[in-house]
């Protein structure tokens, strides 16, 4: 959010889903990028009733955790997940996203783990938040995510869902081993994670939005982050 510091204050809008009076600050006909959880559902529905002045396009940032259905496969490596996979509608944010998609034609982006400057996976290893395990993780660089949001506004189909990931799932074991070899980052001892994780397909994103990734290689991106980070 610090990148917004250069935007003049008169161009800032106050919006809070919990404060209906702030909804009036949204200009008629404006495109929206919804970047916070779409909850609670009642407030989402109430806000949606104010969006009756077309044209308007809505892009909602969801999460690949929508695919964390109660009955996960024990197959390993885990099967690839595309946008047709079942989602967990018991989750409040998934309910809100689906309401906006089916009732307002919102484009839902199911986003993998976001990384970039100040969100460095190598720091997660250093801090012991993650460690070497067989669990698969799917990641997306914040710069690619921002560009994909704009691509979805321009070329996305209303009511569609797109998985947002760099398309190369990796295990934390592989990431930790490379972190040790390339940057001397040693993983702290952590409890073994026996979950298999997910492997997220981004084929629909690439085919329908024609998006070309700036950071398709996680380790090249981490090299850049490490080289430009301030010493801690």
C-alpha positions as CSV (number, residue, x, y, z in Angstrom):
1,X,0.0,0.0,0.0
2,X,3.0,2.3,0.4
3,X,3.1,2.6,-3.4
4,X,-0.1,4.8,-3.1
5,X,1.8,7.5,-1.3
6,X,2.4,9.4,-4.5
7,X,-1.3,9.6,-5.3
8,X,-2.7,13.1,-4.4
9,X,-4.9,13.0,-1.4
10,X,-7.8,14.6,-3.3
11,X,-7.8,11.4,-5.5
12,X,-8.3,9.1,-2.5
13,X,-11.8,7.8,-1.7
14,X,-13.0,6.5,1.6
15,X,-14.8,3.2,1.4
16,X,-15.8,0.9,4.2
17,X,-18.3,-1.9,3.6
18,X,-19.4,-1.6,7.3
19,X,-20.2,2.1,6.8
20,X,-23.0,2.5,4.1
21,X,-22.6,6.2,3.9
22,X,-19.1,5.7,2.4
23,X,-20.7,3.7,-0.5
24,X,-21.9,7.0,-1.9
25,X,-18.2,7.9,-2.6
26,X,-18.1,5.4,-5.5
27,X,-18.7,7.2,-8.7
28,X,-21.5,5.9,-11.0
29,X,-20.2,3.8,-13.8
30,X,-16.8,3.2,-12.1
31,X,-15.0,-0.1,-12.5
32,X,-14.2,-1.8,-9.2
33,X,-11.4,-4.0,-8.0
34,X,-12.6,-5.6,-4.7
35,X,-9.4,-6.6,-2.8
36,X,-10.7,-7.5,0.6
37,X,-12.8,-10.5,1.7
38,X,-16.4,-10.2,0.5
39,X,-17.9,-10.6,4.0
40,X,-20.3,-10.4,5.8
41,X,-22.7,-11.6,3.1
42,X,-25.6,-9.3,4.3
43,X,-23.4,-6.2,3.8
44,X,-22.2,-7.5,0.4
45,X,-25.8,-8.0,-0.7
46,X,-26.8,-4.5,0.6
47,X,-23.9,-2.9,-1.3
48,X,-24.7,-4.8,-4.4
49,X,-28.2,-3.3,-4.5
50,X,-26.6,0.1,-4.9
51,X,-24.8,-1.1,-8.1
52,X,-27.7,-0.7,-10.5
53,X,-26.2,2.0,-12.7
54,X,-24.4,0.3,-15.6
55,X,-21.8,0.2,-17.1
56,X,-19.8,-1.2,-14.3
57,X,-17.2,-4.0,-14.1
58,X,-16.2,-5.7,-10.9
59,X,-13.1,-7.8,-10.3
60,X,-13.1,-9.6,-6.9
61,X,-9.9,-10.9,-5.4
62,X,-10.7,-14.3,-3.9
63,X,-8.4,-17.0,-2.7
64,X,-7.4,-20.5,-3.9
65,X,-8.5,-21.6,-0.3
66,X,-12.0,-21.7,-1.9
67,X,-10.9,-25.1,-3.1
68,X,-10.2,-26.4,0.4
69,X,-13.2,-28.7,0.3
70,X,-13.8,-31.0,3.3
71,X,-13.1,-34.2,1.3
72,X,-9.7,-33.6,-0.2
73,X,-8.0,-36.2,-2.3
74,X,-5.1,-38.2,-0.7
75,X,-3.5,-38.5,-4.1
76,X,0.2,-37.4,-4.2
77,X,1.3,-35.3,-6.0
78,X,-2.1,-33.7,-5.6
79,X,-4.2,-33.4,-8.8
80,X,-4.2,-30.2,-10.8
81,X,-7.1,-27.9,-9.8
82,X,-8.8,-25.7,-12.4
83,X,-11.8,-23.4,-12.2
84,X,-14.3,-26.3,-12.5
85,X,-13.2,-27.9,-9.2
86,X,-15.6,-27.9,-6.2
87,X,-15.5,-25.0,-3.8
88,X,-16.3,-24.8,-0.1
89,X,-19.5,-22.7,0.1
90,X,-19.5,-23.0,3.9
91,X,-16.8,-20.3,3.9
92,X,-18.3,-16.8,4.3
93,X,-15.9,-15.1,1.8
94,X,-16.7,-17.7,-0.8
95,X,-20.4,-17.1,-0.3
96,X,-19.9,-13.4,-0.9
97,X,-17.7,-13.9,-3.9
98,X,-20.2,-16.3,-5.5
99,X,-23.1,-13.8,-4.8
100,X,-21.2,-11.1,-6.6
101,X,-20.3,-13.4,-9.5
102,X,-23.8,-14.8,-10.0
103,X,-25.8,-11.7,-9.3
104,X,-23.5,-8.8,-10.4
105,X,-21.5,-10.5,-13.1
106,X,-18.3,-10.0,-11.1
107,X,-15.1,-11.6,-12.3
108,X,-13.6,-13.6,-9.5
109,X,-9.8,-14.1,-9.3
110,X,-8.9,-17.0,-7.1
111,X,-5.4,-15.8,-6.0
112,X,-2.5,-18.0,-4.8
113,X,-0.1,-16.9,-2.2
114,X,1.1,-13.4,-2.9
115,X,4.8,-12.5,-2.6
116,X,7.1,-9.7,-3.6
117,X,9.1,-6.9,-1.9
118,X,8.2,-6.9,1.9
119,X,6.5,-10.3,1.4
120,X,9.6,-12.4,0.8
121,X,9.2,-16.2,1.1
122,X,12.9,-16.4,2.1
123,X,12.0,-14.3,5.2
124,X,9.2,-16.8,6.0
125,X,11.8,-19.5,6.0
126,X,14.2,-17.4,8.1
127,X,11.4,-16.8,10.7
128,X,10.4,-20.4,10.9
129,X,6.9,-19.8,9.6
130,X,7.5,-22.5,6.9
131,X,9.9,-25.3,6.7
132,X,10.9,-28.2,4.4
133,X,7.8,-30.4,3.8
134,X,6.2,-32.2,1.0
135,X,3.3,-29.7,0.9
136,X,2.8,-27.9,-2.4
137,X,2.5,-24.2,-2.5
138,X,1.3,-21.9,-5.3
139,X,2.6,-18.4,-5.5
140,X,2.0,-15.2,-7.5
141,X,4.2,-12.1,-7.6
142,X,2.4,-8.9,-6.6
143,X,3.4,-7.1,-9.8
144,X,1.8,-9.9,-11.9
145,X,-1.3,-9.8,-9.7
146,X,-1.7,-6.1,-10.2
147,X,-1.3,-6.5,-14.0
148,X,-3.8,-9.4,-14.0
149,X,-6.4,-7.3,-12.2
150,X,-6.2,-4.8,-15.1
151,X,-6.3,-7.5,-17.7
152,X,-9.4,-8.9,-16.1
153,X,-11.1,-5.5,-16.2
154,X,-10.2,-5.1,-19.8
155,X,-10.7,-8.7,-21.2
156,X,-12.3,-10.8,-18.5
157,X,-15.7,-12.3,-19.1
158,X,-18.4,-11.2,-16.6
159,X,-19.3,-14.0,-14.2
160,X,-16.2,-16.0,-14.9
161,X,-13.6,-17.3,-12.5
162,X,-9.8,-17.3,-13.2
163,X,-7.1,-18.9,-11.1
164,X,-4.2,-16.6,-10.5
165,X,-0.9,-18.4,-9.9
166,X,2.5,-18.4,-11.7
167,X,1.6,-22.0,-12.8
168,X,4.6,-23.7,-11.2
169,X,3.6,-25.3,-7.8
170,X,6.6,-26.2,-5.7
171,X,7.0,-28.1,-2.5
172,X,8.3,-26.3,0.5
173,X,11.1,-28.9,0.6
174,X,12.3,-27.8,-2.8
175,X,12.0,-24.1,-2.0
176,X,13.9,-24.6,1.3
177,X,16.7,-26.6,-0.4
178,X,17.2,-24.0,-3.1
179,X,17.1,-21.2,-0.4
180,X,20.0,-23.0,1.4
181,X,22.0,-23.6,-1.8
182,X,21.5,-20.2,-3.4
183,X,21.2,-17.7,-0.5
184,X,22.5,-19.6,2.5
185,X,19.0,-19.4,4.1
186,X,18.7,-22.3,6.6
187,X,15.2,-23.4,7.6
188,X,14.4,-23.4,11.2
189,X,13.3,-26.7,12.7
190,X,9.5,-26.9,12.3
191,X,6.9,-29.6,12.7
192,X,6.6,-31.7,9.5
193,X,3.5,-30.7,7.5
194,X,2.0,-33.9,6.1
195,X,-0.6,-32.1,4.0
196,X,-0.3,-32.5,0.3
197,X,-1.3,-28.9,-0.6
198,X,-2.7,-28.1,-4.0
199,X,-1.5,-27.7,-7.6
200,X,-3.3,-24.7,-9.2
201,X,-3.7,-24.6,-12.9
202,X,-3.6,-21.1,-14.6
203,X,-4.3,-22.4,-18.1
204,X,-7.6,-20.5,-18.3
205,X,-6.0,-17.3,-17.3
206,X,-3.3,-17.6,-20.0
207,X,-5.7,-18.7,-22.7
208,X,-8.6,-16.3,-22.1
209,X,-6.8,-13.2,-20.8
210,X,-3.6,-13.8,-22.9
211,X,-1.5,-12.8,-19.9
212,X,2.3,-13.2,-20.1
213,X,4.0,-13.4,-16.7
214,X,6.7,-11.0,-15.7
215,X,7.8,-13.2,-12.8
216,X,7.2,-16.8,-14.0
217,X,10.3,-18.1,-12.2
218,X,10.1,-17.9,-8.4
219,X,13.8,-18.2,-7.8
220,X,14.7,-15.5,-10.3
221,X,12.2,-13.2,-8.6
222,X,13.6,-14.0,-5.2
223,X,17.1,-13.2,-6.5
224,X,15.8,-9.7,-7.5
225,X,14.0,-9.2,-4.1
226,X,17.1,-10.2,-2.2
227,X,19.4,-8.0,-4.2
228,X,17.2,-4.9,-3.7
229,X,16.2,-5.5,-0.1
230,X,17.6,-3.3,2.6
231,X,19.8,-5.1,5.2
232,X,17.8,-6.2,8.2
